[in-house]
Amino acid sequence: MNQSVGIVLVSHSAELAAGVAELVGQIGAANVPVAVAGGDDRGGIGTSYRLIREALEKADSGAGLVVVPDLGSAVLMTRTVLEDHPRHDAVIADVPFVEGAVAATVAAAGGADLATVLMSAEEARSVRKF
């Protein structure tokens, strides 16, 4: 099978990131590399430059990376990491955390390229629940 786009989940909470990773893992995405950067370096609530950098490396299969952050400083810290370590194949998705992660993973599992995986995640912003 071809390499698939990797998904990186960046959350202030290690438990939240792990839970979303478990959820996307159960939707048939065993072939999609998903990595998490949850919490700060001490295991508390927050974000970690080091954890984000490690998650980017872990999820990288060579087909690009979609980073799904939960809140403001997760976005800022991810931007800082990507500014310090520029990559043309890593994009930050401005999407709801759970819905965006699911949509991105489903698209990646289907073999979509980076632009399509990002677009699928972004479409999650307008999906109504009822």
C-alpha positions in Angstrom: 0.0 0.0 0.0 1.1 3.6 -0.6 2.2 5.8 2.2 -0.6 7.8 3.7 -0.8 11.3 5.0 0.0 11.4 8.7 -2.2 13.0 11.3 -0.8 14.8 14.4 -3.2 15.6 17.2 -2.0 18.5 19.4 -4.0 19.0 22.6 -3.6 20.7 26.0 -4.6 17.4 27.5 -2.8 14.1 27.0 -6.0 12.2 27.8 -8.0 14.1 25.2 -5.3 13.6 22.5 -5.1 9.9 23.4 -8.9 9.5 23.3 -9.2 11.1 19.9 -6.3 9.0 18.6 -8.1 5.9 19.9 -11.4 7.0 18.2 -9.7 7.6 14.8 -7.9 4.3 15.2 -11.2 2.5 15.5 -12.6 3.8 12.2 -10.5 1.6 10.1 -7.5 3.8 9.9 -4.8 1.2 10.9 -2.7 2.3 7.9 -2.7 6.0 8.8 0.1 7.1 11.1 -1.5 9.1 13.9 0.7 10.6 16.6 -0.3 12.7 19.6 1.3 15.6 21.4 -0.8 16.0 24.5 -0.1 18.1 27.6 3.1 19.8 28.7 6.4 18.2 29.4 5.5 17.5 33.0 2.3 15.7 32.2 0.0 18.5 33.0 -2.3 20.7 31.0 -0.5 22.7 28.3 1.5 22.3 25.2 5.0 21.1 24.6 7.4 22.1 21.8 9.3 18.8 22.3 6.1 16.6 22.2 4.9 18.3 19.0 8.3 17.9 17.3 8.4 14.2 18.3 4.8 13.6 17.1 5.6 15.2 13.7 8.5 12.8 13.3 6.5 9.8 14.4 3.6 10.4 12.0 5.8 11.2 9.0 5.5 8.4 6.4 6.6 10.7 3.6 3.2 11.7 2.3 2.7 14.8 4.3 1.2 15.7 7.7 -2.0 17.3 8.8 -1.8 18.8 12.3 -5.0 19.1 14.2 -4.7 21.4 17.3 -7.3 21.8 19.9 -7.0 25.4 21.2 -5.0 28.7 20.8 -1.7 27.9 22.3 -1.6 24.5 20.6 -1.8 26.4 17.3 0.9 28.9 18.4 3.3 26.2 19.6 2.8 24.1 16.5 3.5 27.2 14.3 6.6 27.9 16.3 7.8 24.3 15.8 7.1 24.5 12.1 8.8 27.9 11.8 11.9 26.5 13.6 11.9 23.3 11.5 10.2 24.3 8.2 8.5 21.6 6.2 6.6 22.1 2.9 4.6 19.0 3.6 3.1 19.8 7.0 -0.1 21.9 7.4 -2.1 23.0 10.4 -5.8 22.4 10.0 -8.2 25.1 11.4 -10.9 22.6 12.3 -12.9 21.3 15.2 -10.6 18.9 17.1 -12.6 15.7 17.1 -14.6 16.1 13.8 -11.6 17.4 11.9 -9.4 14.6 13.1 -12.0 12.0 12.1 -12.5 13.5 8.7 -8.8 13.8 8.0 -8.1 10.3 9.1 -10.9 8.9 6.9 -9.6 10.7 3.9 -6.0 9.6 4.6 -7.2 6.0 5.1 -8.8 6.2 1.6 -5.5 7.2 0.1 -6.1 10.9 -0.4 -3.2 13.3 -0.9 -2.2 16.0 1.5 -4.4 18.7 0.0 -7.5 16.5 -0.1 -7.0 15.3 3.5 -6.7 18.9 4.6 -9.8 19.9 2.6 -11.8 16.9 4.1 -10.8 18.1 7.6 -11.8 21.6 6.8 -15.2 20.5 5.6 -15.9 19.2 9.1 -16.4 22.8 10.2 -19.7 23.0 8.4 -21.2 19.6 9.2 -24.3 19.9 11.3 -25.0 17.2 13.9 -28.8 17.4 13.5 
